[in-house]
Amino acid sequence: MMRRWAGMVVALAMMLCAVRVTAANSEADGSAIAVVERDGGGSAVVYIEGGAPPRMHVMYELGERPMAWASTPDDIVMVFAATSAEDTASVHPVRRVRMVHDAWDVVSPGELEPLTPIPAFAGRAAVAIAGEDLFVLAGIGESGKKLLHLDGGAWSELAAGTVSAHPWDGVIGWGHAAALTWADGAEVIVQPVGGAQDAGEALRAPCKGPVRVMSVGRQVVAYATPPALAGAPYRGEARLWLVRPGQVVDVAKVPEVLSGSHALQWGDDAILLTAIAPSGTALDVTVVELDGKIGYRGTIGVATLLASAELQVLLLIMVSMGLTVALYVLRRESSVHAPTHFPTGMALADPLRRLMAATMDGSLSIIVIALLWPGDVNVMTAPLQAVVTKLGVWPLVGAMALTALHMGVAEAIAGTTLGKALLGCRTVDRFGRRVGVGRAFARSAAKAACPMLALFVMGSPALPHPGAFGTYTVLRGTGQPRREDAEA
């Protein structure tokens, strides 16, 4: 039997190592986040994970399409069309999603959190992420365009003189700063901005034909992909250049790229060209490194994202089930058939009373953990999905540990817990005496770590409580207890 348990433990460890290695390798190959516009309206936020081949995961389904969005390998910000509120002027809602990386190197989607909305503006918009800062170029093509920066939870206008100097058509994150961009088919201009004044000299270079500008780390990349035209999709040539002072350097020519492809940052030194069908299925992707090499080219499909919270829940359930089997199935026969000799006037507590006492003791721990758990997530009021996404199962593990602690201390000192005291119950051994410190903590830990034992208690009330370690829950009553009713 011990060999069987050892084999199960080894197999579980190997599975966890495989998950960790797979996740680590995928992260090393790069990742990207994008928005897919759905047929008939709406959109979806998708996460493309590196590998051979890459895999795409649908993170969130949205009921509308963002008017502008920008992403990094694990972060995306979206600006939506203006909405009206009763007490304020029309504003543009802003949403942000970050991927969560845990200690297991497993990635899971974070909460779709709303940010401070942007006051109404005319024209289009462009968004940029620079480190932890967000920038929006509002009113592209309009005389009243503004460069906005999210600072301290509020949007403020930046570099008014710089914004009015050129008909800027975009903004990008450039390292930990932002830069305005303009490409008119003959010249590319990239102007760093920051604070109330320019952060450096403009980067200017001649170009041939219409291009778009993006950043990959500190590198500025100009690219041209086959445009999406009315009618059936087609394939054409995509080109990439590095923008240097006074020149653009050819990086690669990629033939047979699907029309309407997006260019996304892929790690720190590569770009992902991807075309995603409105149904959410990625048709093909091409990874182009900044040295001109094609890292990967082929099709990818939708896969299931293994979230860290799901892995933690699975591990917690497996551990709890293993302890349940060890305490209930593999228990000694003497713990089942040991005779009891309670004093006169002491009777076993009924199952409902025991269940109510356990609920009170467990709820007390959950409330304390919810009120005292540190962080920016209110465990008491936040939705369960948000709590698990941000914190995993650790608040639940903390509540289980606190339950085992306060019940063990109370039963060792007073012979009863708070819930049992309110219901007139106490914990004793098979002779009706107060249990020792060791058994008090052992039975409390077994209950906290194996809540599934309650199913066996309710389904087989005539059997002793597994993991009770020779103890019983009794109450002051009349009559003698029956041995087959023995159960803690």
Secondary structure, 3 states (H helix, E strand, C coil): CHHHHHHHHHHHHHHHHHHHHHHHHHHHCCEEEEEEECCCCCEEEEEEECCCCCEEEEEEEECCCCCEEEEECCEEEEECCCECCCCCCCEEEEEEEEEEECCCCCEEECCCEEEEEEECCCCEEEEEEECCEEEEEEEECCCCCEEEEEECCEEEEECHHHHHHCCCCEEEEECCEEEEEEECCCEEEEEEEECCEECCCCEEEECCCCCEEEEECCEEEEEECCCCCCCCCCEEEEEEEEEECCEEEEEEEEEEEECCCEEEECCCCEEEEEEECCCCCEEEEEEEECCCCEEEEECCCECCCCCHHHHHHHHHHHHHHHHHHHHHHCCCCHHHHCCCCCCCCEEECCHHHHHHHHHHHHHHHHHHHHHHCCCCCCCCCCCHHHHHHHHCCHHHHHHHHHHHHHHHHHHHHCCCCHHHHHCCEEEEECCCCECCHHHHHHHHHHHHHCCCHHHHHHHCCCCCCCCCCCEEEEEECCCCCCHHHCCC
